[in-house]
Amino acid sequence: MPNQLATETSPYLQQHRHNPVDWHPWNGETLDLARQQGKPILLSIGYSACHWCHVMAHESFEDPATAELMNERFINIKVDREERPDLDKIYQLAHQLLAQRPGGWPLTVFLTPDQLPYFAGTYFPKEPKYNMPTFRDILLQTSDAYHQQGEAIAEQNQSLLEALENTNRVGDLHATLTTTPLDTCRRELEKAFDQQYGGFGKAPKFPHPTFIERLLRHWQHTKSEGHEDSRARELVHIALHAMASGGIYDQLGSGFCRYSTDDMWMIPHFEKMLYDNGQLLSLYANAWAATNDPVFRRITEETGSWLLAEMRSSEGGFYSAQDADTEGEEGKFYVWQPDDVKQLLDNNEYVVFAPVYGFDREANFEGNWYPHMCVSPEQVAEQLSLHITDVQQRLASAKEKLYQARQARTQPHIDEKILTSWNGLAIKGLANAAYRLKRDDFLQAAQQAIDFIHANLWKNGRLLASYKDGQARLQAYLDDYAYLLDALLALLQAHWRTKDCRFAIELADTLLTHFWDHTKGAFYFTADDHETLIHRTKPSMDESIPSGNGIAAYALQRLGHLLGRRDYLQAAEQCLKGTWEAASQLPHNHSSLLHALEEWLYPTETIILRGQGKELEKWFAITREEYQPRRQCYAIATKKSALPGLLDEKAGHEECRAWICDGSSCQPAIDEFEQWQQTLASSR
């Protein structure tokens, strides 16, 4: 008999609909039930591609005896953290305050009927292991505590609420914005850099695209100022090459996994998330523009093609994730035995494939071989006295054969939920790759995804957060608006559509109307008419996805310069001031805000091109020739009219013209191509 999750659209919640646990979704009726029955709430938060969520489900939630105890003593609520990041942010923060350590997934929180947490943890085993208490012991102890220690819990709850409120730092709208966090961040990132294997920190090792983007932007800034920090570029090169050759990148099928379980990037946690791949697609496209490194171009093209082939719905939106597990085993889809590989490849292919991807070495994953690049094709070519072109052709043939054989296996489950925020990251990645590489297929996919969101998740002037099976639901969050606004600006640079510009304005206006803190600056994560929760967060730090405040400040500033909208520019400035204390204390964890700070201190160069046909494309093409992160360029055909803001003033001529503005100061129009070339060259 299905439980209360049977009518939910979330694939994660659907995975639990046949558990013997009497699961409920988070809603007013469920919270009322807890109050009526005087029971504590067991809140379990996870997501469909989460390996340890699956483990805890198999061990405990599918066990009738454990379920009986849960049903007897608790009102049990299951939440998809991807649908309800508002709840996840609150209770992850509560876990950190209660347990004095970071959380994760599955997140297991015990609440009073008034939603206040009094105990929190993550994964708990069914039987004693990992030096952890069993889940059954936790159930008994937390149930008894709720009924026997009410006064102590009430005191703790009051302290917790105060601590949660203190996490929203008081903004200072009179703060003086300086370069200090930018300089400190540069030092912090080098200090955290893994000099041996690349990337940041130790295992589990995450990609941290915002860190790498910060270094890339810093390098370009110092280069343009005449004191090039070549070491920053070197760190970018090392990190991106390490990931591209490691197992975190799927060497056969493309796309990046969530993180590496080792320092060497060899063995990943095999789930693939849309948000990682959207960010990394944009980053590698920028790195290609900055360095002309062919590896970065290859990774950009392969990752974009993977998004289109495996993560795109027939309606145009992008799915959320691919699972780490198949047939109950993590990574089973991705691993091999050398004998199986030998049977699929001819000898000429195997003799180059084996050394490049580690099949001539010991097993690296639970008695199996998972491909990662151990030596370069150039090294193998030299060792075997072969021409590099021959080696590359053999490798390409071998990889295609193995990929096709792998496709015949049981495929990882895809979470077909379409999230507005994560689609924003993917759309920006595709738009940026289309702009840098002139890939029309990437551009068309990005435009179709925007059109899908506008048609299905933009209702009555507001965004919805999630779409599945023809149903859009849940009031959108800060990230949804900010990421989509940022994506639209990237898409407008790749190809101008006036309707996209108007959509961007609507998103920006809604941000200011419903999310803005007018007294202290910065944006709340939830709208002013959102469901009332125990805390209204105002997050400023980057996590696995960028800070919504950072992206909002960055995008509003750019849109303000494009349209001449001072209210957008003022909001961006006050967002920076409202988060200044936090960003100053931990700069590298606020890299997205630092991108916006950099463009406030050194205003964006905004270029408007008007013209038509091949001539307009010629003028536009030379703006793509190098990496200029503080430049935004929009090529608008002369026939486009009734443009928003100040753009409509730049019309009336059929021949090409260019306008260049530094911040709010604009130069006279340029109508000669040679002068246009010279002006761009002098601005580098």
Residue pairs with C-beta under 8 A, 6 or more apart in sequence:
2 17
2 18
3 16
3 17
3 18
3 19
3 21
3 22
3 23
3 24
4 22
4 23
4 24
4 25
4 30
5 13
5 14
5 16
5 17
5 23
5 24
5 25
5 78
6 14
6 17
8 14
8 17
8 25
9 417
9 466
9 468
9 469
9 471
9 473
10 48
10 80
10 82
10 83
10 417
10 466
10 468
11 48
11 413
11 415
11 416
11 417
11 468
12 46
12 47
12 48
12 53
12 78
12 80
12 82
12 415
13 23
13 25
13 78
13 80
15 48
15 57
16 23
16 57
16 61
16 78
17 23
19 57
19 61
19 62
19 67
20 61
20 62
20 63
20 64
20 67
20 68
20 71
21 61
21 66
21 67
21 70
21 71
21 76
22 67
22 70
22 71
22 76
23 76
23 77
23 78
24 30
24 33
24 75
24 76
24 77
24 78
25 77
25 78
25 79
26 43
26 77
26 79
26 84
26 87
30 75
30 77
31 41
31 113
31 115
33 75
34 40
34 41
34 75
34 113
35 113
35 114
37 75
38 113
39 73
39 74
39 75
39 113
40 73
40 74
40 75
40 110
40 111
40 112
40 113
40 118
40 142
40 143
40 146
41 74
41 75
41 76
41 77
41 110
41 111
41 112
41 113
41 115
42 70
42 74
42 75
42 76
42 77
42 108
42 109
42 110
42 111
42 139
43 77
43 79
43 87
43 91
43 107
43 108
43 109
43 110
43 111
43 117
44 61
44 76
44 77
44 78
44 79
44 106
44 107
44 108
44 109
45 79
45 80
45 81
45 84
45 87
45 88
45 91
45 105
45 106
45 107
45 109
46 53
46 78
46 79
46 80
46 81
46 105
46 106
46 107
47 53
47 80
47 81
47 82
47 105
47 321
47 415
48 80
48 320
48 321
48 323
48 413
48 415
48 417
49 258
49 271
49 272
49 273
49 320
49 321
49 322
49 323
49 324
49 413
49 415
50 105
50 106
50 271
50 324
51 269
51 271
51 324
51 325
51 330
52 104
52 105
52 106
52 122
52 123
53 105
53 106
54 325
55 123
56 106
56 123
56 124
56 135
58 328
59 125
59 126
59 127
59 135
60 66
60 124
60 126
60 135
61 67
63 126
66 126
66 135
66 136
66 139
69 136
69 139
69 140
70 76
70 139
73 139
73 143
74 110
74 139
74 143
75 113
79 87
79 88
80 417
81 87
81 88
81 105
81 107
82 320
82 321
82 415
82 417
82 419
82 422
82 466
83 417
83 419
83 465
83 466
83 474
84 474
85 421
85 477
85 479
85 525
86 477
86 525
86 526
86 530
86 533
86 537
87 533
88 107
89 525
89 537
89 539
90 164
90 533
90 534
90 535
90 537
91 103
91 107
91 109
91 117
91 120
92 103
92 107
93 164
93 167
93 535
93 537
94 109
94 117
94 120
94 160
94 164
95 102
95 103
95 107
95 109
95 117
95 120
95 121
95 122
96 102
96 103
97 160
97 163
97 164
98 117
98 118
98 119
98 120
98 160
99 120
99 121
103 120
103 122
104 122
105 122
106 122
106 123
107 120
107 122
108 120
108 121
108 122
108 123
108 124
108 138
109 117
109 119
109 120
110 117
110 118
110 119
110 120
110 142
110 146
111 117
111 118
112 118
112 146
112 153
112 157
114 534
115 533
115 534
116 157
116 160
116 161
116 534
117 160
118 142
118 145
118 146
118 153
118 156
118 157
119 138
119 142
119 145
121 138
123 132
124 132
124 133
124 134
124 135
124 138
125 132
125 134
125 135
126 134
126 135
126 136
127 134
128 134
133 141
145 153
146 153
161 534
161 535
164 534
164 535
165 535
167 537
168 536
168 537
168 538
169 540
169 579
169 581
169 582
170 520
170 581
171 517
171 520
171 521
171 522
171 574
171 577
171 578
171 579
171 580
171 581
172 577
172 578
172 580
172 581
173 520
173 521
173 574
173 577
173 578
174 577
175 577
175 580
175 581
177 573
177 576
177 577
177 580
177 597
177 600
177 601
178 601
179 601
180 584
181 583
181 584
181 587
181 590
181 594
181 597
182 218
182 587
182 594
182 597
182 598
182 601
184 584
184 587
185 214
185 218
185 587
185 588
185 590
185 591
185 594
186 214
186 215
186 218
186 229
186 232
188 587
188 588
189 200
189 211
189 214
189 215
189 235
189 588
190 231
190 235
192 200
192 201
192 211
192 588
193 199
193 200
193 235
193 238
193 239
194 200
194 201
194 202
194 205
194 263
196 263
197 242
197 263
197 264
197 265
198 238
198 239
198 241
198 242
198 243
198 265
199 205
199 207
199 208
199 239
199 242
199 243
199 260
199 265
200 206
200 208
200 211
200 239
202 263
203 260
203 261
203 262
203 263
204 259
204 260
204 261
204 269
205 248
205 259
205 260
205 262
205 263
205 265
206 258
206 259
206 260
206 544
207 243
207 248
207 256
207 259
207 276
207 279
207 280
209 276
209 279
209 280
209 282
209 283
210 279
210 542
210 546
210 591
210 592
211 588
211 591
212 235
212 236
212 239
212 240
212 283
212 287
213 283
213 286
213 591
213 595
214 588
214 591
214 594
214 595
215 232
215 233
215 235
215 236
216 232
216 233
216 236
216 283
216 286
216 287
216 290
216 627
216 629
217 595
217 598
217 629
218 229
218 232
219 228
219 229
219 230
219 232
219 233
219 236
219 290
220 290
220 627
220 628
220 629
221 598
221 602
221 630
222 228
222 229
222 232
223 229
224 684
233 290
233 291
236 287
236 290
237 291
237 293
240 283
240 284
240 287
240 295
240 296
240 299
241 295
242 265
243 249
243 256
243 265
243 280
244 284
244 295
244 296
244 298
244 299
245 265
245 372
245 373
246 260
246 264
246 265
246 266
246 372
246 373
247 257
247 260
247 265
247 266
247 267
247 268
247 370
247 371
247 372
248 256
248 257
248 259
248 260
248 265
248 268
249 255
249 256
249 257
249 299
250 256
250 257
250 272
250 306
250 334
251 357
251 371
251 372
251 373
251 399
252 334
252 371
252 399
252 402
252 403
252 406
253 306
253 310
253 403
253 406
254 302
254 303
254 305
254 306
255 272
255 277
255 303
255 306
255 307
255 310
255 322
256 272
256 276
256 277
256 280
256 303
257 268
257 269
257 270
257 271
257 272
257 276
257 324
258 268
258 269
258 270
258 271
258 272
258 273
258 276
258 324
259 268
259 269
260 266
260 267
260 268
260 269
261 267
261 268
261 269
265 372
266 364
266 370
266 372
267 331
267 364
267 365
267 370
269 324
269 330
270 324
270 325
270 330
270 331
270 333
270 334
270 412
271 321
271 322
271 323
271 324
272 321
272 322
272 412
273 320
273 321
273 422
273 544
274 307
274 311
274 318
274 319
274 320
274 321
274 419
274 422
274 423
274 425
274 426
275 421
275 422
275 425
275 426
275 544
275 545
276 544
277 303
277 306
277 307
277 311
277 426
277 429
278 307
278 422
278 424
278 425
278 426
278 427
278 428
278 429
278 430
279 425
279 429
279 545
279 546
280 303
280 429
281 300
281 303
281 304
281 307
281 426
281 429
281 430
281 432
281 433
282 425
282 428
282 429
282 432
282 433
282 490
284 296
284 299
284 300
284 303
285 296
285 300
285 429
285 432
285 433
285 435
285 436
285 437
286 432
286 436
286 627
286 629
287 293
287 296
288 296
288 297
288 300
288 436
288 437
289 436
289 624
289 626
289 627
290 626
290 627
297 437
300 433
300 436
300 437
301 433
301 437
301 439
303 429
304 429
304 430
304 433
304 439
304 442
307 318
307 426
307 429
307 430
307 445
308 441
308 442
308 445
310 322
310 414
311 318
311 319
311 322
311 414
311 426
312 318
312 319
312 445
312 449
313 319
313 416
313 418
313 452
315 452
315 456
316 445
316 448
316 449
316 451
316 452
317 418
317 423
317 449
317 452
317 453
317 456
317 467
318 418
318 422
318 423
318 426
318 449
319 414
319 415
319 416
319 417
319 418
320 415
320 416
320 417
320 418
320 419
320 422
321 414
321 415
322 412
322 413
322 414
322 415
323 412
323 413
323 414
323 415
324 330
324 331
324 412
325 331
325 332
325 412
325 413
326 332
326 333
326 409
326 410
326 411
326 412
326 413
327 410
331 365
331 366
331 368
331 370
332 409
332 410
333 406
333 409
333 410
333 411
333 412
334 370
334 406
335 365
335 366
335 368
335 369
335 370
336 359
336 368
336 369
336 370
336 371
336 402
337 368
337 369
338 354
338 359
338 369
341 350
341 353
341 354
341 359
341 369
341 402
342 350
344 401
344 402
344 405
345 353
345 398
345 401
345 402
348 394
349 394
349 395
349 397
349 398
349 401
350 359
350 398
351 384
352 377
352 380
352 384
352 386
352 391
352 394
352 395
352 398
353 359
353 394
353 395
353 398
353 399
354 360
355 374
355 375
355 380
355 383
356 373
356 374
356 375
356 376
356 377
356 380
356 395
357 371
357 372
357 373
357 374
358 364
358 369
358 371
358 372
358 373
358 374
359 369
359 371
361 374
363 369
364 370
364 372
377 388
377 391
377 392
377 395
378 388
378 391
380 386
380 391
381 387
381 388
381 390
381 391
384 391
416 468
417 466
417 467
417 468
418 452
418 466
418 467
418 468
419 465
419 466
419 467
419 480
420 453
420 457
420 463
420 464
420 465
420 466
420 467
420 476
420 480
420 483
420 484
421 465
421 476
421 477
421 479
421 480
421 483
421 484
421 545
422 483
422 545
423 449
423 453
423 484
423 487
424 479
424 480
424 482
424 483
424 484
424 485
424 486
424 487
425 483
425 487
425 545
426 449
427 446
427 449
427 450
427 484
427 487
427 490
427 491
428 483
428 486
428 487
428 490
428 491
430 442
430 443
430 445
430 446
430 449
431 442
431 443
431 446
431 487
431 490
431 491
431 493
431 494
432 490
432 494
433 439
433 442
434 440
434 442
434 443
434 446
434 494
434 495
435 490
435 493
435 494
435 624
436 624
438 624
443 491
443 494
443 495
446 487
446 491
446 494
447 491
447 495
447 497
447 500
450 487
450 488
450 491
450 500
450 503
453 463
453 484
454 503
456 467
456 472
457 463
457 464
457 465
457 467
457 472
457 476
458 464
458 503
459 472
461 506
461 510
462 475
462 476
462 510
462 514
463 476
463 480
463 481
463 484
463 507
463 510
464 472
464 473
464 474
464 475
464 476
465 473
465 474
465 475
465 476
465 477
465 480
466 472
466 473
466 474
467 473
475 526
475 527
475 529
475 530
475 531
476 527
477 525
477 526
477 527
477 548
478 511
478 515
478 523
478 524
478 525
478 526
478 539
478 548
478 549
478 552
479 525
479 545
479 548
479 551
481 507
481 510
481 511
481 515
481 548
481 552
482 511
482 523
482 548
482 549
482 551
482 552
482 555
483 546
483 548
483 551
484 507
485 504
485 507
485 508
485 511
485 551
485 552
485 555
485 556
485 559
486 551
486 554
486 555
488 500
488 501
488 503
488 504
488 507
489 504
489 555
489 558
489 559
489 562
489 632
491 497
491 500
492 500
492 501
492 504
492 634
493 632
493 633
493 634
496 634
496 635
496 636
496 637
496 640
498 640
498 642
498 643
498 644
501 643
501 644
501 647
502 644
504 559
505 559
505 563
505 644
508 555
508 556
508 559
508 565
508 568
511 523
511 552
511 556
511 571
512 567
512 568
512 571
514 527
514 528
514 529
515 523
515 524
515 525
515 526
515 527
515 528
515 552
516 523
516 524
516 571
517 523
517 524
517 538
517 578
520 578
521 574
521 575
521 577
521 578
521 579
522 538
522 540
522 549
522 574
522 575
522 578
522 579
523 538
523 548
523 549
523 552
523 575
524 536
524 537
524 538
525 536
525 537
525 538
525 539
525 548
526 533
526 536
526 537
530 536
538 549
539 547
539 548
539 549
540 547
540 549
540 550
540 579
540 582
540 583
540 590
540 593
541 547
541 582
541 586
541 589
541 590
542 550
542 589
542 590
542 591
542 592
546 591
546 592
547 590
547 592
547 593
549 575
549 578
549 579
549 592
549 593
550 590
550 591
550 592
550 593
550 594
550 595
550 596
551 592
552 572
552 575
553 571
553 572
553 575
553 576
553 593
553 596
554 572
554 592
554 595
554 596
554 599
556 568
556 569
556 571
556 572
556 575
557 568
557 569
557 572
557 596
557 599
557 600
557 604
558 599
558 604
558 606
558 632
559 565
559 568
560 566
560 567
560 568
560 569
560 572
561 569
561 603
561 604
561 606
561 632
561 661
561 663
561 664
562 606
562 632
562 634
562 645
562 647
563 644
563 645
563 646
563 647
564 645
564 646
564 664
565 645
572 596
572 600
573 600
575 596
576 583
576 593
576 596
576 597
576 600
579 590
579 593
582 590
583 590
583 593
583 594
583 597
587 594
595 629
598 630
599 630
602 630
603 630
603 662
603 663
603 664
604 630
604 631
604 632
604 662
604 663
605 628
605 630
605 631
605 632
605 660
605 661
605 662
605 683
606 631
606 632
606 633
606 634
606 660
606 661
607 623
607 631
607 632
607 633
607 634
607 658
607 659
607 660
607 661
608 633
608 634
608 636
608 647
608 650
608 658
608 659
608 661
609 616
609 619
609 620
609 633
609 634
609 635
609 636
609 656
609 657
609 658
610 616
610 636
610 637
610 638
610 650
610 651
610 653
610 656
610 657
611 619
611 635
611 637
611 638
611 654
611 655
611 656
611 657
612 637
612 638
612 639
612 654
612 656
615 655
615 656
616 635
616 637
616 638
616 656
617 635
618 656
618 673
619 635
619 656
619 658
619 673
619 676
620 633
620 635
622 676
622 677
622 680
623 631
623 633
623 680
626 684
628 684
636 643
636 647
636 650
638 651
638 653
638 654
640 651
641 648
641 651
642 648
643 650
643 651
650 657
650 659
650 669
653 671
655 671
656 671
656 673
656 676
657 669
657 670
657 671
658 669
658 670
658 671
658 676
658 679
659 666
659 667
659 669
659 670
660 666
660 667
660 670
660 679
660 683
661 667
667 679
670 676
670 679
